[in-house]
Amino acid sequence: MIRRTGILLTLVALTWTAAVCGVPERGSLLPGIDEDSMRVRLAESDLQPLEGIWYYPNEQLTLGIERWRGDDNIQYRIILLDCDDAETLPGMIMGYIAPTAVPTKYQMWLFSERDRLTLLKPLNCVATLSSSGTSLTFDPPHWRVKVRVNFARFLPNLFRAISIIPEKVEERVPVGFNKIYPEGGDGNPFMRIRYL
């Protein structure tokens, strides 16, 4: 029960952070956007290192990241371009990105739930752009809450009777996106063998 409460508080805090930062609470659909139209849009603009077409191997998704002028500091949006899931349509906004004081680090919000065709509950994580600009990695939040009760109450002012301690779970390999376009140019994700 206490563990669930801690997880719930973490999710509420992440959702509240998204709301405070101006991230929409639900995703929307941009009709007529697919990989070909995204290439045209990107070719017609002055690209930033983060902008382009990306492949997310963990979920087998092709995504577009483009500049977007939202509320506050949010400057990019993530748009689904292609996937195997028939219920997920090209043109769905999957998340948002905001720059930070560190040039290679970004705040990223990805929608974590779906209600039919609507994406909901943006969760926040930190994303890192590689020095070559070909990969964008992030470590999804994974925390566990530990509650300690001090029944002895020895030195109660020094050692509190109840304390809640967030504890990081085992280290995981970060997941992320690989850039396909513009650097890849040939339509293949980086580091994939191209047979002729």
C-alpha positions as CSV (number, residue, x, y, z in Angstrom):
1,M,0.0,0.0,0.0
2,I,2.8,2.4,1.0
3,R,4.7,1.5,-2.2
4,R,1.7,2.3,-4.4
5,T,1.2,5.6,-2.6
6,G,4.8,6.6,-3.3
7,I,4.5,5.6,-7.0
8,L,1.3,7.5,-7.2
9,L,2.9,10.6,-5.7
10,T,5.8,10.4,-8.2
11,L,3.4,10.2,-11.1
12,V,1.3,13.1,-9.8
13,A,4.5,15.2,-9.4
14,L,5.6,14.4,-12.9
15,T,2.2,15.2,-14.3
16,W,2.0,18.4,-12.3
17,T,5.5,19.4,-13.6
18,A,4.2,18.9,-17.2
19,A,1.2,21.1,-16.5
20,V,3.3,23.8,-14.9
21,C,5.7,23.8,-17.9
22,G,3.0,24.3,-20.4
23,V,2.9,20.8,-21.8
24,P,-0.6,19.9,-23.1
25,E,-2.3,17.2,-21.1
26,R,-3.4,15.3,-24.2
27,G,-1.8,14.7,-27.6
28,S,-3.4,15.9,-30.8
29,L,-3.4,14.7,-34.4
30,L,-1.9,16.7,-37.2
31,P,-3.6,15.3,-40.3
32,G,-1.6,14.7,-43.5
33,I,1.8,14.3,-41.8
34,D,3.9,11.2,-42.7
35,E,7.5,10.5,-43.4
36,D,7.5,12.0,-46.9
37,S,5.8,15.2,-45.9
38,M,8.0,15.6,-42.8
39,R,11.1,15.4,-45.1
40,V,9.7,18.2,-47.2
41,R,8.9,20.3,-44.1
42,L,12.5,19.7,-42.8
43,A,14.1,20.4,-46.1
44,E,12.5,23.8,-46.3
45,S,13.7,25.0,-42.9
46,D,16.9,25.9,-41.2
47,L,17.5,22.8,-39.1
48,Q,18.7,22.6,-35.5
49,P,20.7,19.6,-34.4
50,L,17.7,18.0,-32.7
51,E,15.4,18.4,-35.7
52,G,15.0,15.5,-38.1
53,I,13.5,12.1,-38.6
54,W,14.3,9.5,-35.9
55,Y,13.8,5.8,-35.4
56,Y,12.9,4.4,-32.0
57,P,14.0,0.7,-32.2
58,N,12.4,-0.4,-28.8
59,E,8.9,0.3,-30.1
60,Q,9.7,0.2,-33.9
61,L,8.5,3.8,-34.4
62,T,9.6,6.4,-36.9
63,L,9.2,9.9,-35.4
64,G,9.8,13.5,-36.5
65,I,11.1,16.2,-34.3
66,E,10.5,19.7,-35.4
67,R,10.7,23.2,-34.0
68,W,7.5,24.4,-32.3
69,R,6.7,27.5,-30.5
70,G,4.7,26.5,-27.5
71,D,4.2,27.9,-24.1
72,D,7.1,28.7,-21.8
73,N,10.4,27.0,-22.9
74,I,9.0,24.2,-25.0
75,Q,10.6,24.5,-28.4
76,Y,10.1,21.1,-30.1
77,R,7.4,18.6,-30.6
78,I,7.7,14.8,-31.4
79,I,5.3,13.6,-34.1
80,L,4.6,9.9,-35.0
81,L,5.4,9.2,-38.7
82,D,5.1,5.4,-38.9
83,C,4.5,2.4,-36.7
84,D,3.2,-1.2,-36.8
85,D,0.3,-0.4,-34.4
86,A,-2.9,0.0,-36.4
87,E,-4.6,2.1,-33.7
88,T,-1.8,4.7,-33.7
89,L,-2.1,7.2,-36.6
90,P,0.7,9.1,-38.4
91,G,0.6,12.7,-37.3
92,M,-0.1,12.0,-33.6
93,I,1.9,14.3,-31.3
94,M,3.9,11.9,-29.1
95,G,5.6,14.4,-26.9
96,Y,7.4,17.7,-26.4
97,I,11.0,18.8,-25.8
98,A,12.5,21.8,-24.1
99,P,16.2,22.8,-24.0
100,T,18.1,23.2,-20.8
101,A,21.2,25.2,-19.7
102,V,23.4,22.2,-21.0
103,P,23.4,22.3,-24.8
104,T,23.2,18.4,-25.1
105,K,20.6,17.9,-22.4
106,Y,16.8,18.3,-22.9
107,Q,13.7,18.0,-20.9
108,M,11.4,15.6,-22.8
109,W,7.8,14.7,-22.1
110,L,6.4,11.6,-23.7
111,F,2.7,10.6,-23.4
112,S,2.4,7.5,-21.4
113,E,-1.2,6.3,-21.8
114,R,-3.7,6.0,-24.6
115,D,-7.5,6.3,-24.5
116,R,-8.5,5.0,-28.0
117,L,-7.0,7.6,-30.3
118,T,-6.0,10.1,-27.7
119,L,-2.6,10.1,-26.0
120,L,-2.6,11.2,-22.3
121,K,-0.4,11.8,-19.2
122,P,2.9,13.2,-20.4
123,L,5.8,12.0,-18.2
124,N,9.0,13.9,-17.9
125,C,12.6,12.6,-18.4
126,V,16.0,14.0,-19.3
127,A,17.2,13.3,-22.9
128,T,20.8,13.5,-24.1
129,L,21.8,14.3,-27.6
130,S,25.1,12.7,-28.7
131,S,28.0,14.8,-29.8
132,S,27.5,13.7,-33.4
133,G,23.8,14.5,-33.2
134,T,22.8,11.0,-34.4
135,S,21.3,9.6,-31.2
136,L,18.9,11.0,-28.5
137,T,19.0,8.8,-25.4
138,F,16.9,9.0,-22.3
139,D,16.5,7.0,-19.1
140,P,12.8,6.6,-18.2
141,P,12.0,7.4,-14.5
142,H,12.2,4.3,-12.4
143,W,12.1,4.9,-8.7
144,R,10.9,3.0,-5.7
145,V,9.9,4.5,-2.4
146,K,11.1,3.0,0.9
147,V,9.4,3.9,4.2
148,R,11.2,3.6,7.5
149,V,9.5,3.6,10.8
150,N,11.5,4.3,14.0
151,F,9.5,2.7,16.8
152,A,12.3,3.2,19.3
153,R,12.1,7.0,18.8
154,F,15.6,7.3,20.2
155,L,16.5,11.0,19.9
156,P,13.1,11.8,18.2
157,N,14.2,15.3,17.2
158,L,17.3,14.0,15.5
159,F,15.9,10.7,14.0
160,R,12.3,11.2,12.8
161,A,9.7,8.6,13.7
162,I,8.7,8.1,10.0
163,S,10.8,8.9,7.0
164,I,10.1,8.3,3.3
165,I,13.2,7.6,1.2
166,P,13.2,7.5,-2.6
167,E,15.5,4.7,-3.8
168,K,16.8,4.3,-7.3
169,V,16.1,0.9,-8.8
170,E,18.9,-1.0,-10.6
171,E,20.8,0.7,-13.3
172,R,19.3,0.3,-16.8
173,V,20.7,0.9,-20.3
174,P,19.2,4.1,-21.6
175,V,16.8,3.8,-24.5
176,G,16.6,6.3,-27.3
177,F,16.1,7.4,-30.9
178,N,18.5,7.0,-33.8
179,K,18.5,9.7,-36.5
180,I,17.5,8.7,-40.0
181,Y,17.3,12.1,-41.7
182,P,19.0,14.5,-42.6
183,E,22.4,13.0,-41.7
184,G,21.3,9.4,-42.7
185,G,20.0,10.7,-46.0
186,D,19.6,7.2,-47.4
187,G,16.5,6.5,-45.4
188,N,18.2,4.0,-43.1
189,P,18.8,4.4,-39.4
190,F,22.4,4.9,-38.4
191,M,24.6,1.9,-37.7
192,R,22.4,-0.4,-39.7
193,I,24.1,-2.3,-42.5
194,R,23.0,-1.3,-45.9
195,Y,23.2,-4.1,-48.5
196,L,23.5,-3.1,-52.1
